[in-house]
C-alpha cells in the first residue's frame, strides 16, 4: 500500500552481504511497542501536550474518559462522563470538550485539574457526537439517522442548534485545521455517496463556502490541511490518492496527497499527514513516499478517528482495534517527520585478489523520495578507506558522484576506485550526515582481500564397463585473470575401498583444465574426489564425480519341494547361487500373504552353491533369495511362491442306507424324507471366501450338471449346508454332488480346493 524507494534486486545482488545500519531517526520511530488500553472500545483521542496528557474516549456503554501520560502510561479515568465520544480542545488548551450523546449534552473538562467544569445541554434527542473548535466557537454535529444538523456552544455557554440552513441525513462529521482557524468542514455518508460542506466560521456563525456530493461509499474520517485550503477524505473502498484531496473553496479534486487516506487521517500543525489501516504511516502532504511506517499485528487495524498529532509534531499517536472494535491498542510513533536512510555498498569484483583494481559504490535507500529538482540525497557524505597501511583511515576527498536515476539509484550514489592492498584487510566507512527529513546513517563495508577458491566443474560418464578405459575431465574457473599454479589430487572410493585411496595427481593447464584417466577393476559406484590444492595464490577447492561401473548378473534361483501344501506342512526352501567373485552370501526371506517380509535364513552357500531353510506354512507364502553383490557381480533377488491348499470335509444329511453300483458306493434317500442335505467344512478358511456346490445327474451314459449354487459365504465355524428337495430328483436315478472353495479375490491367504464327489440315489416312497 505504501510507496517505498528501495534499490531494485539487481543492485541488492551486488551488496557485500553486511548488515545495514539504520540511522537514529528510524530506530526511534520503531522503538515503541503496542500498548493495550484499559477500555473495551475506542471512539476519539486528543493530545494535550501542554499538560502532558492523552485523552481517549470509549463511546457508548462507557462511564468515563481514559487519561494517560504522553507515553501511554499511568492510566486514570475521569468518571461521570457516560458514553463519551467526540473530543476537542479549546483554542487556549484550557478546556477539553466531550460529547455525551446518550446525555444530550457536551461536558467541559478543565485540563489543569481534569475535572468537569461545565455541562451544556443540547436538547432532547440531539445526541451530539463530532466536535470541532473553529473561529473561537465550539461546533458539534448532532441528530440521528434521517435527520441531523450542526450546533454551537459560544464562550458564554449558550447552545444554538441548526447553525446550517441545509438538511443532513444524519449526524455530520466535523473537521477543522490543526491550529486555530475559521475553516470548518462537515460530511455525512448518504448511501453510495457522501455529502460534504465547507464553511467559514466567524462570530459564532457559519458561512457556507461549498457544498457537494462526492463518490465515497464508506466515509470513515476527514481532515482539513494545516493551511485550510484542502480537505482530506479517508476511505477504504474508494481509495485513490488523486481523488482524496479537495479544495475547501469549491470541493473540486485538486491533485493528490503523497499517499492514500485509509481508515483514518490526521494533519500536523506543519502540514505533515498521518493515515493508515493495518499500518500507520506519516508523509508530506504532496510528493512521493513517506517518513515512517509501522505495521500492527493481525487482526488489529487503525480505528476511525484513531490518529492524533502532538502539537510540536514530535509524535503521532495511533489507536488500533480488532475486527469487533475491541482490544484498543496504542502505538506512539516518535520522530514521525524523519525518514530512515539505509546505506548499501558494492564492488565491481567480489572477492578482491591482492593488488587488484576495484571500484566501490555507496548508495542509499529511503521511503521518502527526493523533492522536485533534487538529483542527490541532501546532506554530506564522507567515505573513509581503512587498510593495514592506514589503520586510522584516509578520507577520500574526491569521490565521483552519479545523480539519481531510475531504476538503479533513486538517491544518487558515490564512487571511489583504487587498488587492493597486497596484504591485510580493506574496508570503507560511509557516513551520511542526514538533512531535512532524512535521518543520518553510517555503516562500515568490509571488502575481502585474500586467497579465495575458484570454482571447479567436472565432466564424467554416468556409467562405464568394468576393466574399460575411462576419462574424467575438469576445469577450474576464476572470476578474473589468474596465476597458473597448483595441482589436482585424486582420491578414488569403490566397493573394495570404502575409505578411499589416492590414485594420483594431475597438472592444471593455463586455461584451468585438467584430465584424469582410469581403468576401474571393481564394479558398482566408483567415486572420484578431485581436490585442487590452491598452489601459492588460491584456496583449495574440491568436487567429485560418480561413475556406475557395470557388473555381471549372477545366476540365482529359489525353489520349494512342492507347489502346494496343507496347513502346518513344512516347506523346504532351497536357494542356488551360481558363479560369483568374492562373495557367496545369500539371504532367504519369507512373506506370508498379508504380512511383511521377514528374514528366514542368511549365510554362505554350500559347496554346491545351495542354501537350504525350512518353513512351516500357514498361508500362501512368497519366498525370495537375495544376493547383495560383490566386486564383479551385481545384486540380484529372485522369488517363488508356495500355495496353501485348504482341507475340505463333507457329510450327507440323513441317508437311510447305502448301495453299490459297480465299485461306487451310493447314499440312498427316500422321497418320504422330503429333503437331501450336504454339509461342507473348509479348514482353514478366510473371511471373504465362498463355496460353490455342483449337482450332476447321470443319464445317457454320461454325467450332466443338474444344478449349482453360486459362490456363497461359509458360516462362522467354517461349515456350509446345502439342501435340495428330494421330489426334484428322478426316482432310482443316479446323482453326485461336490463343493468348490474359492478364496477372496484380493489378499487371498490360501488356494482354492474341490471336495470329493459324493454319490447318491433317490427311491420312491418310504423304506419298508
PyMOL commands that set and color helices and strands:
alter all, ss='L'
color gray80, all
select helices_A, chain A and resi 9-12+24-29+101-103+241-243+671-673+726-728
alter helices_A, ss='H'
color red, helices_A
select strands_A, chain A and resi 35-36+44-48+53-57+64-68+76-79+84-89+95-100+105-110+116-121+131-134+137-144+147-153+159-160+173-176+183-189+194-202+205-214+221-224+230-234+245-247+264-267+273-276+279-283+292-295+301-309+315-321+329-334+342-347+357-365+381-387+394-395+400-402+413-419+426-432+441-447+455-459+463-464+469-477+487-494+497-507+513-519+524-532+541-549+552-553+556-560+564-565+570-577+585-592+598-604+610-616+621-627+633-634+636-644+647-653+657-661+664-670+675-683+690-699+702-713+719-725+734-742+753-754+758-763
alter strands_A, ss='S'
color yellow, strands_A
deselect
rebuild
show_as cartoon
